[in-house]
Amino acid sequence: MEEILSRYLDIDGPVHVADLGGEGEPIVCVHGLGGSYANWVPAAAGLGRLGAVSAIDLPGFGLTPPAGRSTTVEANRRILDRYLRSLGKPVTLIGNSMGGAIAVRQASVAPETVSRLVLVSPAAPWDLLVEPPHPLVGAMFTAYAIPGLAGLVMWWRRAAMTPEDVARWVLDLCAAHPERLPADVFDMHVRLAEQRRYLPGIDSAFVRAARSVLYTTLRRSAYDREVAAVTAPTLVVHGEKDRLVPALAARRLGALRPDWRVEILDEVGHIAMLEEVDAFVSLVDEFGRSSVAA
């Protein structure tokens, strides 16, 4: 694991950023729903050979408290935008899941901030009649959409689950083969869950973010307009066994944008940057070289 240098910026409140090593062109990583900077640490050594890597914790996630801020996709994009502009030059922007949807929106409305775009299992629309949501995932997001039930679910999770339980549940849901994840990856996520346990407001922040992600992916026409507006060279990396966002969504993006490169990885779930670190870094490296040549 690379050394993590933590710092806090003031963007309408504290925002945690982890500097993960490397030099040169900035590479900024954006986590998904329920994720954090920790999702990018295993890939940091490889990505650090390509540029200066940092990972932002959006309000309500990781080590960034909500501090009264909205956690919708658009509100989080505005936080990300201010961080990107503080770097003073366009970045390679890498987003996973919710972070992928935020990254697409950022690249579409502020193209001057993004030199390359890498989407890892991005939250995106797909044909629900062709492939219905995974039953557990469908039940989860239905619960999050119902105000009283959402609060009950979050209360139960806090009361009944230890930090170890939370880390295990999230990794089991997201990874196709969680047993293949190194022990230090699990330990790091447990430590983070322990640190987050008493951050005020994180449950309501999570629910609001979940509803916004759901709304974003259901508004297919608006999402497609954002995809069409992206000018940065784009790589999509998706797991064939993704339970949260099926690979069908990535194939749909490839059909919308034939100029985008879409890579579907076998035996991989929702978090390719944790499940297949070397393959993920190699794809990003090759993509960077090819986009420079182009």
Buried (B, 14 or more C-beta within 10 A) or exposed (E): BBEBEEEEBEBBBBBBBBBBBBEEBBBBBBBBBBBBBBBBBBBBBBBBEBBBBBBBBBBBBBBBBBBEBBBBBEBBBBBBBBBBEEBEEBBBBBBBBBBBBBBBBBBBBBBEBBBBBBBBBBBBBBEEEEEEBBEEBEEBBEBBBEEEEBBEBBEEBEEEBEBBEBBBEBBEBBBBEBEEBEEEBBEBBBEBBBEBEEBEBBBBBBBBBBBBBBEBBEEBEEBBEBBEEBEBBBBBBBBBBBBBBBBBBBBBBBEBBEEBBBBBBEEBBBBBBBBBBEBBBEBBBEBBEEBEEE
